[in-house]
Amino acid sequence: MNAIEVIQQRRATKQFDASHVMTFDEKKELLNIALQNAPSAFNLQHWRPLLIEDRAQREKIREAAWGQTQVTDASMLVVLCGDLSSWETQVKNIWADAAEPVQQYIVPAVDSYYRGKPQTQRDEIMRSAGIFAQTLMLAAKAQGYDSCPMDGFDFDAVGKIINKPEQYEICLMIAIGKGTSQPYPRIGKLPFEHIVKSDRF
């Protein structure tokens, strides 16, 4: 499949083959595609994907997701979090190999952009997580897997189950595996003329 076909064929899958097993190396390969290639503001890589491997942990999360079967049946489950503090704790590490003039510009620019702006910090991790999630799902599709982005769960309950650090926010979950049924036909896509405007609204 080329890139356009991957985009067109990716659909949210609700039913997964519970018997299909992905190795840890296969999961790592998929995650690394997104980790190394998804863009983020200032390259801060705000995402913190938590790979749920333990079966008992999956069952607890399924309960917090109101019994949705993809939580336990998918071959791979990621609770995708974002680090609200990455702008402050990671910027020097990330830009350490850049030329000195670049570092002298970027580090204070990042500080000025985020410091004292909790809404901006939160908005940024959500944007970055969304880009990361789509990159991961497209990579999965390119390798013959189906996926389902999920926000239908009790975020606070899942946070407790995974022992979420205070500076992290849960953005969404992503289930990946082999789908067992065809998705419903696409419906409700608003036409170009109703959505896209030029220059101003």
VMD Tcl script that draws the C-alpha trace (Angstrom):
set ca {
  {0.00 0.00 0.00}
  {1.15 3.52 -0.68}
  {0.64 6.31 1.85}
  {-2.71 7.42 0.42}
  {-4.08 3.88 0.50}
  {-2.97 3.44 4.11}
  {-4.79 6.64 5.09}
  {-7.93 5.63 3.20}
  {-8.01 2.09 4.56}
  {-7.39 2.91 8.22}
  {-10.67 2.60 10.10}
  {-11.60 2.37 13.77}
  {-11.95 -1.35 14.50}
  {-14.05 -2.52 17.45}
  {-13.71 -6.30 17.16}
  {-10.28 -7.92 17.39}
  {-8.98 -11.47 17.16}
  {-8.16 -12.24 20.79}
  {-6.01 -15.22 19.77}
  {-3.58 -13.17 17.70}
  {-0.33 -12.45 19.50}
  {2.18 -9.72 18.69}
  {5.68 -10.16 20.02}
  {7.24 -7.45 22.13}
  {9.68 -6.73 19.30}
  {6.78 -6.21 16.88}
  {5.15 -3.78 19.30}
  {8.45 -2.01 19.87}
  {8.97 -1.65 16.12}
  {5.56 -0.04 15.68}
  {6.05 2.32 18.59}
  {9.51 3.29 17.37}
  {8.10 4.31 13.99}
  {5.91 6.86 15.76}
  {8.52 7.79 18.36}
  {11.14 8.57 15.73}
  {8.94 10.16 13.07}
  {5.91 11.91 14.56}
  {6.41 15.69 14.73}
  {5.99 17.75 17.89}
  {6.31 21.41 18.81}
  {9.95 22.36 19.42}
  {10.67 18.61 19.00}
  {9.75 18.19 22.68}
  {8.20 14.76 22.10}
  {5.60 15.28 24.83}
  {4.12 11.80 24.37}
  {4.58 9.07 26.97}
  {3.02 5.84 25.63}
  {2.33 3.19 28.25}
  {2.24 -0.31 26.76}
  {-0.18 -2.50 28.73}
  {1.20 -6.04 28.74}
  {-0.25 -7.54 31.93}
  {-3.55 -9.40 31.43}
  {-4.91 -8.41 34.84}
  {-4.12 -4.78 34.08}
  {-6.01 -5.07 30.80}
  {-9.05 -6.46 32.64}
  {-9.04 -3.55 35.08}
  {-8.80 -1.04 32.27}
  {-11.59 -2.79 30.39}
  {-13.82 -2.34 33.44}
  {-12.95 1.37 33.47}
  {-13.78 1.45 29.75}
  {-17.31 0.19 30.39}
  {-16.60 -3.31 29.14}
  {-15.35 -2.49 25.66}
  {-13.87 -5.70 24.31}
  {-11.07 -4.15 22.27}
  {-9.25 -3.34 25.52}
  {-8.62 -7.02 26.23}
  {-8.97 -8.57 22.76}
  {-6.55 -6.37 20.82}
  {-3.01 -7.68 20.51}
  {-1.58 -4.37 21.68}
  {-2.96 -1.69 23.99}
  {-1.35 1.69 24.55}
  {-2.47 4.24 27.10}
  {-1.08 7.38 25.49}
  {-0.12 10.03 28.01}
  {1.54 13.40 27.66}
  {4.17 14.94 29.92}
  {3.16 18.43 31.01}
  {6.71 19.11 32.20}
  {8.62 18.05 29.09}
  {9.09 21.67 28.00}
  {11.13 22.26 31.17}
  {12.74 18.89 31.91}
  {13.68 17.66 28.43}
  {14.44 20.68 26.26}
  {18.19 20.83 27.00}
  {18.63 17.09 26.49}
  {16.71 17.10 23.22}
  {18.61 20.06 21.77}
  {22.03 19.13 23.20}
  {23.43 18.12 19.80}
  {22.25 21.26 18.03}
  {24.67 24.04 17.19}
  {25.30 26.43 20.07}
  {23.51 29.38 18.41}
  {20.45 27.18 17.89}
  {20.46 26.12 21.54}
  {20.82 29.71 22.66}
  {17.71 30.59 20.68}
  {15.53 27.51 21.27}
  {15.93 26.97 25.02}
  {14.76 30.45 26.10}
  {12.10 30.45 23.37}
  {10.60 27.24 24.77}
  {10.72 28.63 28.30}
  {8.97 31.82 27.24}
  {6.32 29.92 25.29}
  {5.31 27.54 28.10}
  {6.27 28.96 31.50}
  {3.28 30.01 33.59}
  {0.86 28.88 30.87}
  {-0.80 25.65 32.05}
  {-3.45 25.74 29.31}
  {-0.78 26.01 26.63}
  {1.14 23.15 28.23}
  {-1.97 20.96 28.22}
  {-3.02 21.97 24.71}
  {0.41 21.08 23.40}
  {0.52 17.57 24.82}
  {-2.93 16.89 23.36}
  {-1.86 18.12 19.93}
  {1.33 16.09 20.06}
  {-0.48 12.99 21.29}
  {-3.01 13.24 18.47}
  {-0.25 13.40 15.87}
  {1.58 10.52 17.56}
  {-1.58 8.41 17.69}
  {-2.36 8.90 14.00}
  {1.24 8.12 13.07}
  {1.08 4.93 15.12}
  {-2.24 3.85 13.63}
  {-1.07 4.48 10.07}
  {2.13 2.54 10.73}
  {0.02 -0.30 12.10}
  {-2.19 -0.29 9.01}
  {0.85 -0.33 6.74}
  {1.98 -3.49 8.53}
  {-1.39 -5.19 8.18}
  {-2.89 -4.34 11.56}
  {-6.12 -2.63 12.50}
  {-6.53 -0.08 15.26}
  {-9.01 1.83 17.38}
  {-8.42 5.21 19.04}
  {-10.36 5.36 22.31}
  {-11.52 8.09 24.65}
  {-14.58 6.23 25.93}
  {-13.31 5.39 29.38}
  {-13.05 6.79 32.89}
  {-9.83 8.79 32.71}
  {-9.49 9.14 36.47}
  {-10.02 5.43 37.04}
  {-7.47 4.47 34.39}
  {-5.05 6.99 35.86}
  {-5.25 5.21 39.19}
  {-4.87 1.77 37.59}
  {-1.67 2.78 35.79}
  {-0.29 4.83 38.69}
  {-0.15 7.93 36.49}
  {2.49 10.47 37.56}
  {1.11 13.86 38.54}
  {2.79 15.68 35.65}
  {1.24 13.32 33.08}
  {-2.18 13.57 31.45}
  {-3.93 10.68 29.74}
  {-4.74 11.74 26.18}
  {-6.33 8.61 24.70}
  {-5.90 4.86 24.34}
  {-5.03 2.98 21.16}
  {-5.90 -0.67 20.57}
  {-4.04 -2.48 17.78}
  {-4.45 -5.98 16.39}
  {-6.18 -8.08 13.77}
  {-9.76 -7.03 13.14}
  {-12.36 -9.78 12.87}
  {-15.10 -7.86 11.08}
  {-15.40 -5.29 8.35}
  {-16.10 -1.75 9.54}
  {-19.39 -0.14 8.62}
  {-19.35 1.96 5.44}
  {-18.15 5.50 5.98}
  {-21.01 7.87 6.68}
  {-21.47 11.46 7.63}
  {-18.35 12.95 6.07}
  {-19.10 16.61 5.52}
  {-18.33 17.86 1.99}
  {-15.37 20.06 1.14}
  {-17.61 23.04 0.40}
  {-19.13 22.97 3.89}
  {-15.82 22.75 5.71}
  {-12.99 24.48 3.87}
  {-12.93 28.27 3.68}
  {-10.36 30.64 2.25}
  {-8.56 33.46 4.04}
  {-11.18 34.14 6.74}
  {-14.45 32.73 8.09}
}
mol new
graphics top color blue
foreach p $ca { graphics top sphere $p radius 0.5 }
foreach p [lrange $ca 0 end-1] q [lrange $ca 1 end] { graphics top cylinder $p $q radius 0.2 }
display resetview
